[in-house]
Amino acid sequence: VAKDLGLQLPALKDRDAHVFDTGRTRYFFLDLQNGQLSMMEQVDREEICAAVAKCVLNFEILVNRPM
């Protein structure tokens, strides 16, 4: 994420970057130590979208201070 945004790691912390999941369950987190997006835990596809051929998890990365 840091690389994709063109930010150095300290800038992620300084700008309070974090992941905002649109659902009730948090699936992702932004590791501010290495700038990578990671999974909170293993995702069970059948539990999330069993009857749907295309399974999509929506999230946003928010940066509180302007870039």
N, C-alpha and C positions, 0 to 999 in steps of 0.2 A: 504494500500500500504506500509506504513511504516513497519508494522508487517511482511508482505510478503517478503520485502527486508531485514528484519532483522536490520532495522535502528531505532534509536531514533528520535523523532520528530525534534530536532534541526539539525540533520544531513540532513534531507530533505531540509531545508532552506539553510544550509551551502553549500550543493552540487547543489543548484539551480534545484531541481527536478521539472519537469512540464510535462503536457500531450501534446502530439503532435498528433492531429487528421489528418488523411490522406485525408479527404475530405475538401470541402469548408466551411462547417458548423462545429462549435465547439459544440460537444455534452457533453463533459466531462471536469471536472476540478479537480485538485488535491488540496485539502484543506490542506495547510501547517500548520494550527493550530491543526488539529486532525489526519492528515495522511490518510484521507479517500478519495477515488475516488467518486465523486458525479456527478450528471447530471446538466447541465447548465439550462435545461428546459425540459418540458415534450416532449417526442419524438412521432411523429405521424408516425406509421409504414406504413400506406397506402401511405403517402407522400414520404417516403424514398424508400420503395421497394414493391410497390403495386402488381407487377406481379410475385414476387418471393416467393416461399414457405418458404425458409430459409433466414431470414433477418440477416445480419451481419454488425456491425459497427466496423471498424478497427481503432485502435489508438495505440500509443506507449507512454511509460513513459520514458522520457529522464532524465538522471542524468549527468550533465555537468562535474563534477569532478570525477575522477576515484574512484572506490570503493575499 
